[in-house]
Every structure is written in C-alpha cells, then in structure tokens.
Amino acid sequence: MDFGALTHLDEACQWYNRQRPGLGDAFLVSIAEAFTKLEQNPERYRVLYKGFRRVLVERFPYKIFYQMKGDNVIVFRVLHHGRDFDGGSYEGISCAYRRRMA
C-alpha cells in the first residue's frame, strides 16, 4: 500500500479506538481478513462495473475495489460505504497493492 493508504487506515483505526478502546485493532483485523479472502480467491467476487470487483469488509462499513489484470490482482481503493468510487467525493484509501496469482 502507498503511504496515503496507510495514513488513512491509521486515522480510521484511531477514530474507532476513540469510539471504543480496541475497536481500531478489530477494524485492522477485519481489513486484513478481507485482503486474505481476496488473495485466496479473487474470482469469487462478481464484476460490478468495467472490470471492477468488490470485497466487503465484515463488521465495518468499508469495501475494497479491485481488478484482475492477467495474473495480477490490483487493488484500487478501500472505501467507506458512505463514499463513492467515482474519483470525485470520496475519502478512500488509495492502494498500490498487487498480487500475482499462482
């Protein structure tokens, strides 16, 4: 992930911890579990629009948008559900995560 993505995740984690101690850690665990599911079977999730697929994060209102390009999985954004992916009014987590499928 790029630096901006890590900063946004840290800010979200801190916000959740202010709501309830330990909740931020649970948020990061949920994000990691969503990435694990994505890595295990990226084709599991259906195409939504122009090749973009989405993984929902359990327990928290976040979603991960990605595309498959050949043997690569490219994650474009991790967004709060209240935001749009349209490049306009979102505060998403930009991500340069790539995974080569085995």
C-alpha positions in Angstrom: 0.0 0.0 0.0 1.1 3.5 -0.6 1.8 6.0 2.3 -1.5 7.8 1.9 -3.4 4.5 2.2 -1.5 3.6 5.4 -2.2 7.1 6.8 -5.9 6.7 6.1 -6.0 3.3 7.7 -4.2 4.6 10.8 -6.7 7.6 11.0 -9.6 5.2 10.7 -8.1 2.9 13.4 -7.6 5.9 15.7 -11.2 7.1 15.2 -12.6 3.6 16.0 -10.3 3.4 19.1 -11.8 6.7 20.3 -15.3 5.3 19.9 -14.3 2.2 22.0 -10.8 1.1 23.1 -9.7 -1.9 21.0 -12.2 -1.3 18.2 -9.5 0.1 15.9 -7.5 -3.1 16.3 -10.6 -5.0 15.3 -11.0 -2.8 12.3 -7.5 -3.5 11.1 -8.0 -7.3 11.6 -11.2 -7.1 9.5 -9.3 -5.2 6.8 -6.6 -7.9 6.8 -9.2 -10.7 6.7 -10.8 -9.1 3.7 -7.4 -8.9 1.9 -6.8 -12.6 2.8 -10.2 -13.6 1.3 -9.3 -11.6 -1.8 -5.9 -13.3 -2.1 -7.4 -16.8 -1.7 -10.0 -16.5 -4.4 -10.1 -13.2 -6.3 -12.5 -14.6 -8.9 -15.1 -15.3 -6.2 -16.4 -11.7 -6.3 -18.5 -10.7 -9.3 -17.7 -7.9 -11.7 -19.6 -4.8 -10.8 -18.6 -2.3 -13.5 -15.9 -2.1 -16.1 -13.9 -5.0 -14.7 -14.1 -3.7 -11.1 -14.9 -6.2 -8.3 -15.7 -5.5 -4.7 -14.9 -7.2 -1.4 -17.0 -6.1 1.6 -15.2 -5.8 5.0 -17.0 -7.6 7.8 -18.2 -5.6 10.8 -17.1 -2.3 9.4 -18.6 -0.1 6.6 -15.7 -0.5 4.2 -15.3 -2.0 0.8 -12.2 -3.0 -1.3 -12.4 -2.3 -5.1 -10.0 -4.3 -7.4 -9.5 -5.5 -10.9 -7.9 -8.6 -12.2 -5.3 -8.0 -15.0 -3.9 -11.3 -16.3 -2.2 -13.0 -13.3 -2.4 -9.8 -11.2 -4.9 -8.5 -8.7 -4.8 -4.8 -8.5 -6.5 -3.1 -5.6 -7.5 0.5 -6.4 -9.4 1.7 -3.3 -10.5 0.8 0.1 -13.6 3.0 0.7 -16.0 3.8 3.5 -19.5 2.7 2.3 -20.6 6.3 2.6 -18.2 7.4 -0.2 -18.3 7.0 -4.0 -15.7 5.4 -6.2 -16.2 8.0 -8.9 -12.9 9.9 -8.2 -14.9 12.9 -7.0 -16.1 13.0 -3.5 -14.5 10.0 -1.8 -12.0 9.7 1.0 -10.8 6.3 0.1 -7.7 4.5 0.7 -5.6 4.6 -2.4 -3.7 1.3 -2.7 -0.9 0.1 -4.9 -1.3 -3.5 -3.8 -0.6 -6.1 -6.5 -0.7 -9.8 -6.1 0.4 -12.3 -8.7 -1.9 -15.2 -8.8 -0.2 -18.6 -8.6 
